[in-house]
Amino acid sequence: MVTFDCRAERVDGVTLVTATVGDVAEPTRITVRNCLDGPLWPPRKQGVPEAGWSDDGFEGVVGPGTHALGYATPAPLSDQPAELVRADPTSDTPPVDKRLDSADAVLRELGDPSPPVDAVPVGEPSQAAEAASRRSNESTVEQEMDPQQATVKSPAESRTPSGQRPDQQLPDAVSQWLETVARRVDRAERLAEADSLSAATAAVRAADGLSGVRTVATRGDTDEQMLRALARRAERLADRRAAATVPTETLSRLA
């Protein structure tokens, strides 16, 4: 008789589930269903979900022996993370890991034929275009908030009387740091909103794999604290600068 055991642990905000199906005496079609309240992140091979996995769990034919099934989910722990719904002997279907009847199966077996991202020269322009688009959107929002800013000005007119540049023209170092944080925020939002297998797949790929997901997760608190600290300091400096009126004419006479 087929046996089933399931365990789960919480690591860095992610629940890792391990299910073991044992005492399989012959090819058997099994169905293991996720019981946790959250999206299921299946194991992957060559960037695509392993054969047999869906949004609900695993279904497929396994051979004799003991088989371990593992997946991850952002859902919290519970007493029963997964359950064995079905275990029926069968003889007319090959095990799921032996079938090559779909594009994903071929990709798992042979790998992604696309060249490495680092070898594609269009990567940096694409990032630059994304950054330019984000800055353009921010400028549009500012103009909607203040209609006076919607007027197109020449470079000379765009500077304030004191020679300062407008807010949207930040120093390069500040802009680059904000763009880096903004990319992590975008990835975090996309990962948080993933509510299906396809959405989770796309979000993990966009985050550069599970290592990228871990980076986004571990940097969350630090990014928030640094952004809030920057906002507070910038506001204090802006208030001080606004209050510090330089008496140019008086100083000129004294000099």
N, C-alpha and C positions, 0 to 999 in steps of 0.2 A: 504494500500500500504506500502510495506517495505521501511523503511527510513534508511539512512546511514550517519554517521558522523565520521570524522577522525581527530585526532590531533596528534602532535608530539612535542617532546622537546629534547634538547641536554643536556646530563649529562655526564661529565667526558669522553668526546670523543666518546660517544655512543648515537645514536639516538633511543629514546623510542617512539614507535608508538602505539596509542590506537584507535581502530576502534569500533564503536558501531552500531549494526544492531538492529533496533527497529520496533515495530508494526508488528511483525510476528504473523499472525493469525492462522496458521496451520503449520504442518511439512513442511519445505522448504529447498531445496538444494541451498546453497549460495556459491559463489566463490568470495573471496576477494584477490586482487592481489597487491603485493608490487610494488610501483612505484619509489622507491628510487634506486639510482645507487650504489648498493653494496649487499653483501651477506645478507641473512635473517637468524636471530637467533631466532628460535621459542620458545615458552614457553615449559617447560619440567615438566614431572612428573616421579618420580623414575629414573631420569637420562636419559630418552628418550623423544623425541619430543611428544607433545600432539597430539592426533589423528586428522587427517585432514590436518596437516601442511606439506608443501613441500618447495623446494627451491624458488618457485614463490609466495607462499602465503598460503591461507587456502581454502579448499573446503570440504564441508560436509553438512549433514542434521542437522538442528537445530529445536527445538520445538517451540511452541508458546511463545511469550514474547519478551524480550529485551536481547541481547547477546553482551558481550564485548570481543573483540579479541585484544590481545596485543603481540608485538614482538619487538625485538631489531635489530639494524644493525649499522655497523660502518660508513655507508654512511652519507653525510651531509644532512641537512634539505632541503626541497623543499616545494612549495606551495601545492602540492597534494602528500602526502606520500603514500597513498593507495587508491584503488577504488573498488567499488562493481561492479563486472562484471556480476554476474548472481544471480537471486533470483526466483526460480521456485518451486511452490508448488508440493509436492510429498507425496505419502502415502505408498509406498512399501519398504522403507529403514529406519531402525531405526536411531536415532540420533547418531552422531559419538562417543559420550562419553558413549554409551550403548553397543557398539559392542566389542566382544572379539574374533575376527577372525584372529588375528595375534600374533606373539611372542611379538611384542612391546606392543600390547594391554594388554596381560596377565602381562607383566612386569610392565606396568603402574598401573595395578590393585593390583598386589600382591607384587611388589617390587623386587629388585635384590636379588637372593638367595645366591650370593657370600658372604663369610665372610668379615667383615671389614678389611681394609688394615692393620690397626694397629695390628690385631690379626694374621696376616700371618708372620711367622718368616723369610721368605725368602726375605723380603723387603730390609733390610740393605745390605745383600750380593749383591742384584741386583743393588742397588745404588753404592756400592763399585765397582762392575764390570763396571758400566757405567763410573764412574770416572776414573778407570784404563784404559778403552778404550779411553777416551778423552785424557788422558796424553800420551798414546801410539801414538795416531794420531798426537799430537803436536810434540812429539819427532821425528816422521817420517818426518814431514814437515821441522823441523830444519835440519835433516840429508840431505834432498834433497837440501836445500839451501846451506849447507856447506858439501861437500863430505867427508872432513876430519873427520867429526863427526860420519860417518857411521862405523868407525872402532870400534870393540868391545874391551873395555878396562877393566882391573881388577879394583876393588874398589880403590886400592892404586894408580893406574895410572890415574883414572878418576879425581882425585883432581888436582887443579892447583898448581904451585910451592909455592904459598903463603898459601896453605891449604884451599882455598875457594872451595865450592862445585859448580858443574856445574849448569847452569841456570835452567835445568829441575828439579833439586832437591831443590825445594823451601821449606822454613820452613813450618811446619804443619799448623800453624795459617793462613799464607798467602794462602796456597793451599786450605784450607777449605773455606776461604772467596771467593776466585776466583771460586771455584766449585759452591758455592751457587749462585753467580752472573751469572755464565755460565748457570745454570739451568733456571734462570729467562729469560735470553737472548734467550735460546732455545725455551721456551714457548712463548715468545713475537713474535719470528720469525714465529712459527707455527700458532699462532693466526692471525698474519698479512697476512699470505699466504692463510688462509682459504677462498676459493672461492665457496664452495658448502655446502649444509646442512650437508652431511656426514663428510666433512673435519672440519667444525665448531664444530660438535658434538665431534669428536675425540680430537680436540684442547682444547675444554672446559673441557673435562674429564681429559686430561693430565695435565691441569692447576689446578686440584682439584676443579672444579666447578666455579661458577660465583664469589665467594669470592676470589678464586685464580686468576681469570682474573683481578679483581679490584686491587689486590696486585701487579700483574705484571705491570698493567697500571700506578699505582701511584708511583711505584719505578723506572720507566724508567729514568726520568731526574736525579734522585739522583744517580742511578747506573752509568749512563754515566759520570756525573761530578766527582764521586769518582774514576772511572777507569782512566779518563784523568788526574786527580790530582796525582794519584799513578804513572802513566807513566811518568809525568813530574818530579816528585820528584825522582823516581828511576833513570831517565836519568841523572839528576844533580848529584846525589850521585855517580853514576857510573863514571861520568867524573871526579869528585873530587878524587875518589879513584884511578882512573887510573893515575892521575897527582901526587898523593902523594906517592913517592917512598921512602921507609924507608931505611936509610943508616945503615944497620945492622953492617957491618964491622967497620965503623967509630965509631959508638956508642959503639961497643965492646971494641975498643982501648981506648976510653975516660973513659969507666967504669973501 
